Each structure stands twice: as structure tokens, then as C-alpha cells.
Amino acid sequence: MEPFQPQVLSQDEIRAMLTQVTEEEFAEAKTHSLVNLKRQILYEGQPGGAVVTDTAGNQYIDCTSQAWSLNIGYCHPDVMATVLEQMRHLTHVRYGYATIPRIKLLNRLPRLFPGELTKVVLNNQGGASGIEGAMKLAMINKPGATVFLTAYRGYHGCTLGTLAASHYMRGLQRFSGYGLDHFHKFPYPHCYRCPIGRELRTCGLACLELVEEVMLYGATAPIAGLIIEPMQGAGGQVPTPPGYLAGLKELCQRHGIFLIYDESQTAFGRCGAMSAAEYYGVAPDMMVLTKGLGGGFPVGALLARGDLKGFSAAEEHTTFSSSPVSFAAALAAIEVTLRLDLPGRARKLNERATARLRHMQEEHPLIGDVRGPGMFIGVELVEDQQTKVPSTERATALVELAAMLGVIFDVDMPEVIAGRPTFRNTIKIKPPLTITEEQLDQALDVFEQVLQQVEQFGPDELASVREQMMKEAAPR
Ligand SMILES: Cc1ncc(COP(=O)(O)O)c(C=O)c1O
């Protein structure tokens, strides 16, 4: 018997279930959905590429890689072939069981990153699960320590624990109280908006002193770990400056605090290296991975120093966190990333995009800053180059208009303070690393075209964009 010959359903039924949908069905689904749905119904990705088509036949160049995850593009043929092969054998096992993909992934991951990160725990939930795993591991290895340091405007997930670890968003006040007392925040080294008003050339990384102050005086209980994105993603595409992580590591070592990198976004070629740890040449005690790892399938991982004590059976497991299918996808995605030298490709694409964007910056005062390595680019829009007032409404409009012209961009983390949207003014340019030069140029053409449009907006248009934004941000 051919594998995958349906026994109960007909092949036609299956095809119809997955390829046909009416406007009425979509409208009804929106009434059921507890979360907002975007207006397009995405349907088909270009195999291994950056283009996605919706059910109306519109094509988009995706500069978001679907939450910065499709580093090797949509439905990469090698991942699809690997997954199909795995599906002939097993799709789900209980957490404690070894499977061949799990064994190979456990052995593969430690070889990809610097330092002594030889212990691994895998999951199929993603970044938040990895971060919570890291927190538990830090507490196991430093008994009695229950506090973590995290950065302003950091983002580590949407579970109650990781929301508390993330930048405190007033828009999420409904959950406040859950775990907030376990996190103490320190200013992130956002050099374009330096928290202490210094210049990178001369500051001597003085902001590290603020971190040490929090370590010394800011915590109400012993500190287990410091969790940081080596390059902030949601917080505005902000790489830490050279030397910062080395300084942070020295501080953590001196104070007996585990240094935990959240590399959910930065790894697997995204930043022009296999990891930000490699990019900066500074290895942490623990590293959280997800997104690009699974090649489009849900996989997360926590890597930890080899000398650390691991979990007991009950401490780290979920029903679906041992998917042989997803682990197989990850194995294939890793090989594709390495054999196509996608980190190198991301560096080359960065040169191309950054040169063009810097040129645009000279002509458009709306562009305050262009930053980020690899395909981890942020373009910060400001109302005024001197005051750097965030150009939130223009950025939102730019994303909307670009989508109408067939390019998907996104902005940094939403935050509404006192009834006013703040920030959300950094346009993220993070397409699959397999995007062609032509597609990247096309995306930047659209970027420039809509930039010119939103530059012309007057107060009325800005007010109406803001009104729409507030409606979408409002609690359901
Ligand atoms: C840096 C970072 N950490 C953690 C997460 C959370 O990952 P997940 O949504 O897979 O739980 C994200 C998600 O965007 C992220 O960008």
C-alpha cells in the first residue's frame, strides 16, 4: 500500500478541505477567533523562497519571514522531503522517548555554537518554552536564587512568565502581578537612544555600570540569571554595541549570575553568523533557540554549559515537545543553512540593502537610523532627526501601503502608553536569507515609494492612522 492513501476520507475531500474557502467562512471564523486575524488568507509559499501568495492570488515579498522564522524560505524542498520521509515512520511520541531525529538533533546542535554549550533540551513550543526552561535550569543550578535580570524593551515570549520577563507593556496590564516580582529590569544599550545620553565613541560602555548597580542594589532576592537578546528584535532591531556582551559576561561571572542569551531571532544565519554568540565572539552559559531552527516547523531548544545539572523527569516535558517530524525538519534546515552558506549570504545581502537604505537616509529626513547586521535590519523613522520623536503613525502607514504593493514589512513592538501608541517606528527588514537580489531590490523600491508617500502625510491622515491603530490595539 502506498503510504498516505486515505482510508476514511477521499483525496478530493482532503484537497477541498485545504484549498477552498469562502468569504462567508472567513467572516464566521473571525467571529469565533479570540485573536485578531490579518486581512489576507495566506495560501502558498514559494518553495525555498521569499514569496507568498494569498487566496485572492496576490503575491507578496515577505520581509518578515513569518515572525522571522523562515530563514531558508517557505516550504524548502529539502525540508519537505525530509519531513515526508519521517512521516512514513512516526509523527508523535511521548516526551521521554528517544527517536532517531531527536538523537541526531541533540548531537548536532552543540557543534554549531561557540563555548561549552554541550547540554540540550528540545521543545516544540518555541522561544518562551526555551526561556522558561533556562530559568528553571538556572534555579536548579543556583538553589535559592529566584530573580532574573532582563532588559528594557526586551521580548521573551507570551506565557505569563515570559511576559513578565519582557518589557513591561501597559497594554498588557490585565496580566500584571504574574511573576513581575521575579524580574528586575536594566537599561538596554540602545546606542541611537542611549539611556544615559552618551556617545558610543566616547562612552566606555558606561551603561554596564547601571547593570552592575541593579545586580548590587536592585534585586530583592538572590539573582539566578540575566536574560538578554544579544540583538533586540521586538524592541526595535537593536544590536548590542561591540564589547558590551564581553563586559556583561565579566559582570555575570563576578557576581555568580548565569548569562542567558535569547537567540530566538538571531541564530541560524539571520545576523550573518550562525549565532550572535559567534558574531560577537562571546559565549553565554545558556542559549535559547527557535524560529529559524525548525525550517518552518515548531522547534525550540535550550543549550547549556556541559557542567550544569539537568532536569528531573517531571521538571521539563510537555505532551507535544518531542515531535520527530519537527526535529527531522530542523536537521534538514540546519544542513541547508550550512551548505548554502546562508550566514554568508545574509552578510552580502546586508551590504546591498544597507548601502541603498543609507543612500535613502541622505534624501529622506524621516529615516533616523539604519542598523543591524545580516538580514536583521531595522530602519527607524523619526519626525525630527534632532529630537528623534518616533514616527509611529507614518511607520504604521508605510507597512500598510507596502502590503498593498506586494511587500510585507513589520514594525517593532506595540506599546500603548496613556492612550497613545509609542515607538512602533522601526521598520524591520528580515526576509528569508534565500531572497534573491532582485526581490530584495524590488522590496526596497516599494519601501522608498511608500516612504515618499507617508512623508507627505498631513495631520489629518496621521490622526486617522492613529485612530485605526488604537482600534486594533484595543482589548477584544
Ligand atoms: C527574542 C525572542 N524571544 C522569545 C520569543 C518567543 O518565542 P515564541 O513565540 O516561539 O514563544 C520571541 C518571539 O518573537 C522572540 O523574538
Ligand as a Chemical Component Dictionary entry (heavy atoms), coordinates in Angstrom:
data_LIG
# 
_chem_comp.id                   LIG 
_chem_comp.type                 NON-POLYMER 
_chem_comp.pdbx_formal_charge   0 
_chem_comp.three_letter_code    LIG 
# 
loop_
_chem_comp_atom.comp_id 
_chem_comp_atom.atom_id 
_chem_comp_atom.alt_atom_id 
_chem_comp_atom.type_symbol 
_chem_comp_atom.charge 
_chem_comp_atom.model_Cartn_x 
_chem_comp_atom.model_Cartn_y 
_chem_comp_atom.model_Cartn_z 
_chem_comp_atom.pdbx_ordinal 
LIG C1 C1 C 0 13.732 37.209 21.165 1  
LIG C2 C2 C 0 12.503 36.380 21.338 2  
LIG N1 N1 N 0 12.411 35.560 22.398 3  
LIG C3 C3 C 0 11.340 34.791 22.602 4  
LIG C4 C4 C 0 10.291 34.809 21.726 5  
LIG C5 C5 C 0 9.091  33.966 21.979 6  
LIG O1 O1 O 0 9.081  32.888 21.134 7  
LIG P1 P1 P 0 7.735  32.064 20.927 8  
LIG O2 O2 O 0 6.754  32.994 20.338 9  
LIG O3 O3 O 0 8.149  30.969 19.998 10 
LIG O4 O4 O 0 7.349  31.556 22.267 11 
LIG C6 C6 C 0 10.332 35.629 20.614 12 
LIG C7 C7 C 0 9.205  35.682 19.670 13 
LIG O5 O5 O 0 9.051  36.523 18.851 14 
LIG C8 C8 C 0 11.463 36.438 20.406 15 
LIG O6 O6 O 0 11.558 37.269 19.367 16 
# 
loop_
_chem_comp_bond.comp_id 
_chem_comp_bond.atom_id_1 
_chem_comp_bond.atom_id_2 
_chem_comp_bond.value_order 
_chem_comp_bond.pdbx_ordinal 
LIG C1 C2 SING 1  
LIG C2 N1 SING 2  
LIG C2 C8 DOUB 3  
LIG N1 C3 DOUB 4  
LIG C3 C4 SING 5  
LIG C4 C5 SING 6  
LIG C4 C6 DOUB 7  
LIG C5 O1 SING 8  
LIG O1 P1 SING 9  
LIG P1 O2 DOUB 10 
LIG P1 O3 SING 11 
LIG P1 O4 SING 12 
LIG C6 C7 SING 13 
LIG C6 C8 SING 14 
LIG C7 O5 DOUB 15 
LIG C8 O6 SING 16 
# 
